[in-house]
Amino acid sequence: MEVNASLVNFAAGVLSKKFLGRIDLPNFYKAGLLTCRNFFPQAQGPAEFRQGAGYVHHTRLNRDAMLFPFVFNDEQAYALEFTDKKLRFLSDGGLIFESTGAISHQLLIHFDGADGATAYTAESGQTVTFGGTAQLDTAQTKFGASSLLLDGNSDYATVPDNANWNFGSGDFTVDCWVRFNSIAGTQTICGQGIDGNSYWKLIWNATKWQLYVYSGGVLQVGLDIADAGVAINTWFHIALVRSGGTITLYRDGTALTTGSYSSWPEYTSPFCIGAEMYAGPGGRADWFNGWIDEFSVRKGEAVWTANFTPPTAAYSSTNLKAITAITQADPGVITITAHGYSTGDEIYIENIEGMTELNNKFYLVVKIGADTFSLTDVDGNAIDTTAYTAYTAGGTADKIYEIDTPYLEADLKQLQFAQKADVMYIAHPDYESRKLIRSGDASWALSVYTRTDDPFTKAITGITAANPGVVTATAHGFSDGDIVEIWGVVGMTEVNGNSYKVANKAANTFELTDPTTGANVDTSGYTAYSSAGKAFKESNMPGAVAFYGGRLFFGGTADEPESFWGSKAPTNAGVGQYDVFTVGGSADDGITFPISSQNNTADKIQWFGGTNKFLGIGTYGGVYKANGGSDTTPIAGDAIAVQALEFIGCKAVSPIRLGSSLFYIQRGDLILNRFSYSLLADDFSTSSLNIFSDEITAGGLKQLTVQQGTTDIIWVVTDTGKLLGLTVKTDEEIS
């Protein structure tokens, strides 16, 4: 029996219904498909079944999200999940939790070990050195197996000096549990010092608590408060907290006294527990007589700012939060001492004894107090624990790690990125450019990106405390009616992060008015301006960013849509100068350059894409190339040339480079183009990739990424939520 194959192969992929019956296109008709779902057309002809996708997790609050890659190397790669004003991180097929990162305590010592032990490693990793006859004692303990026993005449413990003990002007919390064997005399809880003129110490002095901070022989802080409630053979919780410039001493969760101090001196000496200790005569004194347990230092965090219930369990050394109680109620209330959660945080609960119905599930937090919260499911329905088994013990909560961002959900599609090692630069036309810096799996920081000779912001040198407030910014260039944002002001911080309408502008000054009503903004009651700050016109930030030739490029502002700016070239040692945009006449200087539109349109820059010959610039009207005058000459501060190559407009979505080609979305959202070198034209040109399958992109295209392997696939996300796969076969064909 003879069989005639009507379809030779599947390499053409999906064909538009418009081509049904077009047998005059043999390369496409005989290899095309009406529908190709969950199969990949191969260059050799077959169609390979797509492997199933694995469920990772719902997006934050089940809202729309955008995923972007962050790749350091083949072992350290992440997906960044941007949602409304939040950023989460995924790696190795799952979300990153807070427990993944370094513990929140810069110093955490449980003092748990064998009776009589004289060596210890802190849960936070430091070596704890015992002095005199200091040792662990199992006879007395607040939490765990033992505590630190100090005899009152020679004993102490030290931890090596570290930048974490330099509190500077930031918040901090030092807390521990103490049990006196005697309350007579002067006894040091903890401190640090260089000599008898420069030190700090927290002490108990017979009938009162005292805090002394000395620098160069000058008393900086002196707190002194009597406390008749202290007795022997009783555990007391002691906490020293600075929030802002206010220092508060708590005993058993009750504030005893407060003081003010703006900047803590730096002492380059060991941190000491149980004695005053520094170099020189008299450097060891005021020994503690009793037991100390659960010692903690947290730099950058004021754990308590009001009276509180002392911890009821040992601190977690894994960043898992220990659950100590759960009510049977609607909704059930969970107790975790100093949980640090906010309403809307998502946590995972496990290892509860008794009320096991809560185990191994994700929940959203509804904060009640510093130590309590209730739960909802991910849809916001309260968790009623009334009929659950009674809680008996144990349980931990682990929060999904996330950081705050300024980006609203509706604005996420316009984000563009440029990454170099552990630093990612983020551009958006409506937001000031930012840096995302990774220092660990669960340690990321997003900050406003500051540049030397920043072309997009104006430096503020003064703001009056008046009605209206008057801003001084030399040659600001703003016009009356412009809406500006202000950031980074020191002193008059009340203006930071707010929008204002410019009024009564002069060359170097302008008045602040309300952006909606136009009423004067009265700054007379604000904190006095001290220094710094910058102002920029709202929605006038660059929307495109990229690295190329050792420089960082930005472009596409509202006021100068056709201009782009480049940072200085790397130093002779190869160190990038991505934060310096100083323009000059030398080759290494920064760059500012306007392209010359050649199609009678305002060619706003939409994206940058590097090739091995030039910097590609996608604009509203086409594609340009920028180099130093030839395809073998790099862009320089004293040599730059821009030439139009193609007049097919671009969407403001970062392109994908694969091989020597750039793939980009055409203006209008419906067509995916390939920008590459054409042998026939002997130049770079653009070709449409879905002219034979235009219906598949009818939902509109909004994001691109590439998956490289034996079959290279460009994935395209549509505005309707579909995921399209385009198989890259050769330099000439795609399906």
C-alpha angles and dihedrals in degrees: 000000000000119000121196115205111224093190117046096188143335098239096118093063121200117001125201116253085240088075097053107132095014094134088159087079099066096167090058108025095052093045100036132104132211090213130012112178123168092355130105117216109227127217089238092057108260125106114232121213113244116240115243120265120243122231110241107170143306117270119259108293087349089280130143113284140184121219122209130176126245110186123180096164139325091285098042109052128139142185113223113216110203117192132157104323092328136095126201129184131223128192136163091014098307147067121278116243130205089249088067093068135066113294116264091241113085085197123023122166120176092179088215118153148093120328111269095014113155100189128066142171115210118239085241090058106257124128110248112209118205118213130200110354096328111149145154116273125199093190092079127031137151094197132002129002103319148349137221113278117207120182100208099243110064112352131114143134128226138195121201119262114272138171087249090073090056097089095179112176096325133101121274142171128209115182141159144150120259133190118189123218086187131006095200122116130001116320127182120222095185144321148139133235148167098205142327091295101047119044145098129220140172110214145173110226110193096279106010148043119246135187120193126184115183129180121181091345092305119118108235100174130014120177121177125176131163116227119190091179096075116103139159125271094024128110115236128186113225123191130179110194133178117196114178103323096330121103117200130186115207129191115193090345096307121114110240101178142345137208140172129246127153105198128024114218120243115245116193097207139091119292106245131209121195101010145047102255133175138128121285137035114336091014094133116056147109095061120199116241111207140021134322124195140177099014116191140178121189116183118201095019131093097199095186127031097165137027112303146176109265118244114282096199140031117279116261115254091201101053088253109133114231116230113218103175143009124188126220097235146109099287104016114230120221123203121213116158111244091348094175093210127143129209108277097031113135118226138179118223127202145149097041115156117216101005092058091154087086096053126115097010140112121242140175119239125236104192117223102166143334090285104026141058141157129226140239130183119251090273092056099257112146117245110239109205096176094110096036123109112274116267113250109170150322133023135142136220125211121192124218105248113245140150133211122258132180094230118116119217092247091056100050095094091067097056116120128186143201118189131197116176108303096350126083122188115211125203130190127162093230100042135059110258115265142198123228111200125190120205097160143351090277098024115086130146128198116196140162109273111239121198135191107245089007108201094201104053137045121229115240116219100176147003121194123226095232145104102292105019113233120214122208115209117154114240091348094168095211123142130217108275095029114134111228134183125216126210140165100028114157116213102007092057091156089085096054118113094011133118124231138181115237115237135176092006122191128184093277105014143049137179125244118238134168110275092221106035101023090228118149116268106231110214095169091106095045126103111275116269111255109174150311129028136134138223129208136178113261116255091008100109124117113269098195128065136169144151117241134160094355093306135102114231131201129181149150108070121168094244096042103026096164098047129094132191131208132197124238118285119262119277121259086265090058096253113149119237097201094148096055119084099166109149120216144141101272128092093248096052127106121273137231117175137162117215115225111237111230099185102059094252135109095261101206112193110248102176148344124232125181123221129181090260107036148349108274114218117198114203138177088264105035148307125304134185126221126196140136094279100295138037089259096048119083123226110270138180090252100033127049134142129184124195132180113238106171136014100212108115126236136225117233094256122114112257125234121238117212118170108321094333135092117213116202142166114252121233107274094046097247106092132062112208135196118215110198146131115289118207090200094054094033087223142072116285142165126248128187113240100196104042087115093044104033095143093064091067096045091114091066127253123254112162141024135200135160134229112199124203140103083320114035111216128191109207117208124193116211128211088247092059099257122138115221123195121206116193113218107213111163138342087274106038140056134166 
